[in-house]
Amino acid sequence: MEKEIGWKPLPLSIKILFVVLVLWIIGSLFAIQQRYELGLPFFGQYVYGISASFMVVFLDVLAPVTFLFGLWTRKSWAPLVAYTFMTIFLINGIIALFTFSEQLGLMQILIPNIAELIFLILVYSKRKYFK
């Protein structure tokens, strides 16, 4: 029996995550130029230019788009994609908390980390949706 795909079968919490990730992707696309010039922290170092742009495109655009495609089509590999890129964000945020908190500000590091942790827990709790 084929499982239903698309928007309708998504649980409400996953629909909210879906919308937030779409907005995140759009915001990231608009921020590529800013990240190119100002840089961003990545595992204890500040990266600039092409490296920063690549990080934004890969982690803020391609990984969420891949997850959203898997979510929409109920692919079994979708949670693994989410776990991978969200864990990278969380680890990077924890490292940034210790290395760049004075430079970036505590709230600018904590709020995205808390959001990513909530998203990670949400995907994990709804993993049966993908099977």
N, C-alpha and C positions, 0 to 999 in steps of 0.2 A: 504494500500500500504506500503510495506516494504522499509525503507530508506536504502540507500547504506552505507556500513560500510567500514572501512579500511583507507588506506592512501589517495586514490584518492579524495574522497569527502571533505577532510579536507581543510578549508580555509588556504591560504598561511601563515597568521600570526599564526595560530594554528599549522601548520607544523613546523614553526620555534620554537615555544614554545615546541613542542614535542621533537625535536632534542636537544634543550637545556636541557630539563628535563632528557632525556636519558643520556646525558653527565654528568649532575649533579649526577644522580644515580650512574654511574660508578665511578666518582670521590669520592663520599661518601663511596662507598664500599672499596676503597683503603685507605680512611682516618680513618676507624674505629679504627685501632690500634693506630694511632696518637691521636685521640680524647680520647681513653681509657687512654693513658698516660698523655697527656697534659690537658685534660679536655676541657670544653666549657661553656660559660655563658648560663644560662637558668633561665629566670625570676628573675634576680638580684642576683643569686648565681652561683658560679662556681661548676659544677658537674664533677666528675672524675670517672674512672673505669667503672664498669658495667652500672652505671646510664648514663654516657656519651655515652657509646656504644649503649645502648637502645634508647636514644634520636636520635642518628644518624640513627639507623636501622628503627625506627618508622617514624620519620619526614623527613629524607632525602632519604629513600629507599622505605619503604612500602606505605606511603601516596602518593608519586608521581607515583609509579607503579600502585596503585589502580586508581588514576586519569587517567593515560595513558590508562589503560584497559577500563575505562568508556568512555574516549575520542574516542578510536579506535572503540568501539562497539556502540557509541552514546547513552549511558545510561543517563537517565534524572538526576540521582543522582551525576554524575561526577562533575558538577560545585560546588555542595555543598562540596564535598571532597576537591576540590581545594580551595574554600573559607576558609574552616576550617584550612588546614595546612598552607596556605599562610598567613592567619591572625595571626596564632600562631607565625610564623616567624617574621611578622611585629611588633607585640607587643613585642616579645622578643628583637628585634633589637632596638626598641625605648627605652626599659628599659636598654639595654646594652649601648646605647648612653649616658645615664645619669650615669650609674654605672661603666662601664668598658672602657670608651673612652680613658682615659689616658693609660691604660694597653694594649688595643688592637689597638688603633689608630683609628682616625676618619674615614678614608677612608675604612678601613676593616669592619666597621659597616655600613656606609652609602651606599656603592655600592651594597651589597646584598639587603639592604632594598629598594633601588630604583628599582632594578631588580624585586623583589617580588611585589612591588606596580604596576609596569608595567604589570607583568604577571597577577595579580589580575584584573586589568582593562581590559586586553585583554580577559580573560575568561569571565568576566561579559559582555563585549561588544559582544561576540560571543555566548552567552547563548542560542540563538534561534537554533543554530546548534544541540543542544542536544535534542530538543523537537520534 
